[in-house]
Amino acid sequence: MYLQEFKIHLIGGHVLKAAEEIAIPAEHRLLNRFKKAKPEDIVSVGSEETSQAYIPVRNILYISTGDVIRWWNTATYMPSRQTTPIPVSCWAVW
């Protein structure tokens, strides 16, 4: 299984890192949801198994894509430069 990494750049200089499964249908993918969102909408990133981030669309400057990485274990995802595994389902936020 493969994950697409993203960086969500926020007003004020903060950057959230996220990843989603490549196999997610297009209408549920982060970039599609962001493009279709109105300025007053809130985008959620996360899953029931991991932490959730609720981000007002008006606070997002832009979203950049990163690497496509292999998810080598169905229970654990370890981003580069991180030593603690993070359990994920279809999203990871760190």
N, C-alpha and C positions, 0 to 999 in steps of 0.2 A: 504494500500500500504506500502511496506517495502523498506528501503534504506540500502545499504551496505556502511559503512564508510571506507575511505582509508586515509593513510598518505603517501604523496609523499616526500621522503627524497632527498634533493638536495645537490650537492657539496657545501661546505661552511657551512653546518650545518642547513640550512633553511629547514623547514618542512611545506608543504601545506596540509591542510586538505580538503578532498573532499568526496562527497557521490554520489552514483548513484542508480537509481531504479533497484530493483532486476529483474524486468520484461524486461529489455533491452536485445535484442538478443545478443548472445555470441560474434558475430563478431564486435559489436559496444562497447563492454565493455572495460573499461580502461585497465585492465590487458592484455587482448588479443591485444589491439592496441599497447600497450607498447612492448609486446613480439615480434610482427611482425615488429616493426619500425626499421629502419636503424639508425645508429648513427647520420646521418645528418638530420633526420626527426624532425618535431616539433609536439608534442602532445598537443591538445587543451582540456581544461577542462572548462566546463561552459555551459551555454545555452543562448538563445536570451533574456530570462527574467532576467538572473543574470549576474554577471561579468564573463568575459572570462579570462582564464590564458593560455598563449601559452608558452610551456616549451620545450626547445631543449632537445631531448632524451639524448644527451651526458652529460647534466647537472643533470640527474636523477641517483642517486646511487641505490636506490631500492624503491619499493612501498610495504607498509605493509597494511594488511587488519585490520579492526577494527570490531566494533559491527554491527549487523544487527538491525536496529531500525524501529519502526513503524512511518510512516508519517501520523499523525492523522488528518491533514487538507490539502486539495488539493491546498491551496493557500499559506500555510506557513509551514516552517520547522524550528524548534528551536533546535539546537544542545545542548547537555548537557553543563552545565557551561556557557551558553550564555543567556543574557537577551533580546536581540533584535531579533525578528523573521526575517528570511531571506526568501524572496519569491523564490521558485525554480520550475523548471519543472522536468527535469530528472537529473540534476546535481546541486550541491551546492558547492561552494568554499568559505572557510573562513579562 
